[in-house]
Protein backbone atom coordinates (compact mmCIF):
# COMPACT_ATOMS: atom_id res chain seq x y z
CA UNK A 1 0.00 0.00 0.00
CA UNK A 2 1.53 3.27 -1.09
CA UNK A 3 0.92 6.30 1.05
CA UNK A 4 0.39 9.54 -0.82
CA UNK A 5 3.26 11.98 -1.09
CA UNK A 6 2.33 15.05 0.90
CA UNK A 7 3.53 18.33 -0.53
CA UNK A 8 6.20 19.82 1.69
CA UNK A 9 6.48 23.55 2.33
CA UNK A 10 9.01 25.34 0.09
CA UNK A 11 9.27 22.29 -2.16
CA UNK A 12 8.73 24.20 -5.37
CA UNK A 13 6.74 23.49 -8.49
CA UNK A 14 9.00 20.68 -9.69
CA UNK A 15 8.61 18.80 -6.41
CA UNK A 16 4.86 19.29 -6.46
CA UNK A 17 4.61 18.00 -10.04
CA UNK A 18 6.79 15.02 -9.13
CA UNK A 19 4.56 14.24 -6.15
CA UNK A 20 1.42 14.52 -8.29
CA UNK A 21 2.85 12.14 -10.89
CA UNK A 22 3.91 9.70 -8.17
CA UNK A 23 0.47 9.89 -6.53
CA UNK A 24 -1.22 9.29 -9.89
CA UNK A 25 0.95 6.23 -10.54
CA UNK A 26 0.24 4.90 -7.05
CA UNK A 27 -3.49 5.47 -7.57
CA UNK A 28 -3.44 3.42 -10.78
CA UNK A 29 -1.40 0.67 -9.12
CA UNK A 30 -3.70 0.45 -6.10
CA UNK A 31 -6.78 0.44 -8.34
CA UNK A 32 -5.41 -2.46 -10.40
CA UNK A 33 -4.47 -4.40 -7.26
CA UNK A 34 -7.92 -3.74 -5.79
CA UNK A 35 -9.61 -5.08 -8.94
CA UNK A 36 -7.39 -8.18 -8.80
CA UNK A 37 -8.36 -8.80 -5.19
CA UNK A 38 -12.02 -8.32 -6.10
CA UNK A 39 -11.78 -10.90 -8.90
CA UNK A 40 -10.05 -13.37 -6.57
CA UNK A 41 -12.71 -12.75 -3.92
CA UNK A 42 -15.49 -13.54 -6.38
CA UNK A 43 -13.77 -16.76 -7.49
CA UNK A 44 -13.31 -17.81 -3.87
CA UNK A 45 -16.97 -17.03 -3.12
CA UNK A 46 -17.95 -19.43 -5.91
CA UNK A 47 -15.66 -22.07 -4.40
CA UNK A 48 -17.24 -21.48 -0.99
CA UNK A 49 -20.67 -22.05 -2.56
CA UNK A 50 -19.41 -25.33 -4.03
CA UNK A 51 -19.71 -24.08 -7.61
CA UNK A 52 -16.03 -24.36 -8.55
CA UNK A 53 -13.65 -27.29 -8.38
CA UNK A 54 -13.29 -28.63 -4.86
CA UNK A 55 -16.77 -29.20 -3.43
CA UNK A 56 -15.57 -30.84 -0.21
CA UNK A 57 -16.34 -29.17 3.10
CA UNK A 58 -12.65 -28.35 3.53
CA UNK A 59 -12.44 -26.86 0.04
CA UNK A 60 -15.54 -24.77 0.59
CA UNK A 61 -14.30 -23.54 3.97
CA UNK A 62 -10.97 -22.65 2.41
CA UNK A 63 -12.77 -20.69 -0.31
CA UNK A 64 -14.75 -18.78 2.31
CA UNK A 65 -11.62 -17.87 4.29
CA UNK A 66 -9.75 -16.86 1.15
CA UNK A 67 -12.71 -14.71 0.04
CA UNK A 68 -12.66 -12.91 3.39
CA UNK A 69 -8.92 -12.25 3.07
CA UNK A 70 -9.39 -11.00 -0.48
CA UNK A 71 -12.13 -8.65 0.72
CA UNK A 72 -9.70 -7.14 3.24
CA UNK A 73 -7.05 -6.75 0.53
CA UNK A 74 -9.59 -5.15 -1.79
CA UNK A 75 -10.60 -2.65 0.90
CA UNK A 76 -6.95 -1.86 1.72
CA UNK A 77 -6.12 -1.16 -1.94
CA UNK A 78 -9.27 0.89 -2.53
CA UNK A 79 -8.54 3.01 0.54
CA UNK A 80 -4.93 3.58 -0.51
CA UNK A 81 -6.04 4.41 -4.05
CA UNK A 82 -8.56 6.93 -2.77
CA UNK A 83 -5.92 8.60 -0.58
CA UNK A 84 -3.52 8.84 -3.52
CA UNK A 85 -6.24 10.22 -5.80
CA UNK A 86 -7.13 12.92 -3.29
CA UNK A 87 -3.44 13.85 -2.94
CA UNK A 88 -3.00 14.46 -6.69
C-alpha positions, 0 to 999 in steps of 0.5 A, spaced: 500 500 500 503 506 497 501 512 502 500 519 498 506 523 497 504 530 501 507 536 498 512 539 503 512 547 504 518 550 500 518 544 495 517 548 489 513 546 483 517 541 480 517 537 487 509 538 487 509 535 479 513 530 481 509 528 487 502 529 483 505 524 478 507 519 483 500 519 486 497 518 480 501 512 478 500 509 485 493 510 484 493 506 478 497 501 481 492 500 487 486 500 483 489 495 479 491 491 485 484 492 488 480 489 482 485 483 482 483 482 489 475 483 487 476 478 482 479 473 486 474 474 492 469 472 487 472 466 485 473 464 492 466 465 493 464 461 488 468 455 491 465 457 498 458 455 494 461 449 491 460 451 484 467 451 482 472 445 483 473 442 490 466 441 493 468 438 499 467 441 506 474 443 507 475 446 500 468 450 501 471 452 507 478 454 504 474 458 499 470 462 504 476 464 508 480 466 502 474 470 500 474 474 506 482 475 506 481 478 499 475 482 501 480 485 506 485 486 501 480 489 496 478 494 501 486 496 503 487 497 496 481 501 494 482 506 501 490 507 498 487 508 491 482 513 494 488 517 498 492 517 492 487 520 488 485 525 493 493 527 494 494 528 486 
